[in-house]
Amino acid sequence: MACPKLIEKNGDEIDGEVEYDMDEEDGCWLDLINKRRYQEVGAIVAPKCRKRGRYHKHLVKETETPTLPKERTSYNDCQKHVEFEIDDDVYRLRIKASLNVISKHTHQLLNPKVNT
């Protein structure tokens, strides 16, 4: 019986590998966040983007004004509405900025202001 082997990677290798398996609930959450994000900054977070043989979450920049799909059933369906521009030099900065915005929106969604 084979034992699992731990393969340690350096920081640069780890930075280039972001993986996340989205389920239906995550897709709905991301759609909600993207609708608000698109209204505020004109960019969305893509559920999947092919880069160096792996799927990654990236901040994507809209190259023209698209119509967001009402339902997203697959990555290929999303690709029809969004053009991806990935700049490797600012990859980490974009991901960090993207996660900060998502974190802010998540906080607002979980802690709505109640008008009395």
LUMMI-596552 format. One record per residue (C-alpha): residue in one letter; chain; residue number from 1; x, y, z. Coordinates in steps of 0.05 Angstrom, whole numbers, plus 32768, in hexadecimal, padded with zeros to 4 digits. Layout:
% residues N
mipa|fivex|torfi|u|v|w
a|A|NUM|X|Y|Z
...
//
This chain:
% residues 116
mipa|fivex|torfi|u|v|w
m|A|1|8000|8000|8000
a|A|2|801C|8044|7FEC
c|A|3|8020|807C|801E
p|A|4|8010|80C4|800B
k|A|5|804F|80EE|8001
l|A|6|8053|8137|8015
i|A|7|8071|8162|7FDF
e|A|8|8089|81A4|7FFB
k|A|9|8089|81DF|7FCC
n|A|10|80AB|8222|7FD0
g|A|11|8085|8264|7FD5
d|A|12|8086|8273|7F8B
e|A|13|8068|822F|7F7A
i|A|14|8032|8236|7FAE
d|A|15|8021|827E|7F98
g|A|16|8013|8263|7F52
e|A|17|7FE3|822D|7F69
v|A|18|7F9F|8242|7F82
e|A|19|7F6B|820B|7F7E
y|A|20|7F24|820A|7F96
d|A|21|7EEB|81DB|7F84
m|A|22|7EAC|8203|7F7F
d|A|23|7E69|81E3|7F8E
e|A|24|7E24|81FD|7F7D
e|A|25|7E1F|8226|7FBD
d|A|26|7E63|8247|7FB0
g|A|27|7E4D|8257|7F69
c|A|28|7E0F|827A|7F82
w|A|29|7E37|82A1|7FB6
l|A|30|7E6A|82B6|7F81
d|A|31|7E32|82CD|7F52
l|A|32|7E16|82F9|7F89
i|A|33|7E5A|8316|7F99
n|A|34|7E69|8321|7F4F
k|A|35|7E28|8347|7F42
r|A|36|7E38|8378|7F7A
r|A|37|7E82|837B|7F67
y|A|38|7E72|8389|7F1E
q|A|39|7E45|83C3|7F31
e|A|40|7E7B|83E1|7F5D
v|A|41|7EBD|83D6|7F38
g|A|42|7EAB|83B8|7EF4
a|A|43|7ED1|8377|7EFF
i|A|44|7EBE|8332|7F18
v|A|45|7EE1|82F5|7F36
a|A|46|7EE0|82BB|7F06
p|A|47|7ECD|8277|7F22
k|A|48|7F03|8254|7EFA
c|A|49|7F3A|826A|7ECA
r|A|50|7F6C|823D|7EA8
k|A|51|7FB4|824F|7EB8
r|A|52|7FF2|8223|7EB4
g|A|53|7FCA|81E2|7EB1
r|A|54|7FA1|81EF|7EEF
y|A|55|7F60|8213|7EFF
h|A|56|7F67|8253|7F27
k|A|57|7F3B|828A|7F42
h|A|58|7F4F|82CC|7F24
l|A|59|7F37|8312|7F24
v|A|60|7F22|8320|7EDD
k|A|61|7F1C|8363|7EBB
e|A|62|7EE3|8371|7E8D
t|A|63|7EFB|8386|7E48
e|A|64|7EB7|839E|7E32
t|A|65|7E73|83A5|7E52
p|A|66|7E57|835E|7E54
t|A|67|7E13|8346|7E6A
l|A|68|7E1B|8318|7EA5
p|A|69|7DF8|82D5|7E9D
k|A|70|7DBB|82C9|7EC9
e|A|71|7DD2|8282|7ED7
r|A|72|7E17|8266|7ED0
t|A|73|7E18|821D|7EC2
s|A|74|7E60|8213|7EAD
y|A|75|7EA2|8237|7EA4
n|A|76|7E99|8236|7E58
d|A|77|7E57|825B|7E60
c|A|78|7E7A|8290|7E8A
q|A|79|7EB1|8296|7E57
k|A|80|7E80|82AF|7E23
h|A|81|7E71|82EC|7E4D
v|A|82|7EB6|82FE|7E69
e|A|83|7EFA|8308|7E49
f|A|84|7F34|82F8|7E78
e|A|85|7F71|8323|7E7E
i|A|86|7FA4|8302|7EAC
d|A|87|7FE3|8329|7EBC
d|A|88|8015|82FC|7EDF
d|A|89|803C|8337|7EFC
v|A|90|8001|8350|7F24
y|A|91|7FDF|830D|7F30
r|A|92|7FE9|830D|7F7B
l|A|93|7FD4|8355|7F82
r|A|94|7F93|8348|7F5B
i|A|95|7F82|830B|7F84
k|A|96|7F8F|8330|7FC5
a|A|97|7F64|836C|7FAE
s|A|98|7F2E|833C|7F97
l|A|99|7F2C|8316|7FD9
n|A|100|7F2A|8358|8000
v|A|101|7EEC|836F|7FD9
i|A|102|7ECB|832B|7FE2
s|A|103|7EDA|832C|802C
k|A|104|7EBB|8371|8032
h|A|105|7E7C|835C|800D
t|A|106|7E77|831B|8035
h|A|107|7E7A|8343|8075
q|A|108|7E43|8371|805B
l|A|109|7E18|8336|8046
l|A|110|7E20|8313|8089
n|A|111|7E17|8353|80B2
p|A|112|7DE1|837C|808F
k|A|113|7DD0|83C0|80AB
v|A|114|7D8A|83C1|80C8
n|A|115|7D64|8402|80BE
t|A|116|7D37|8410|80F9
//
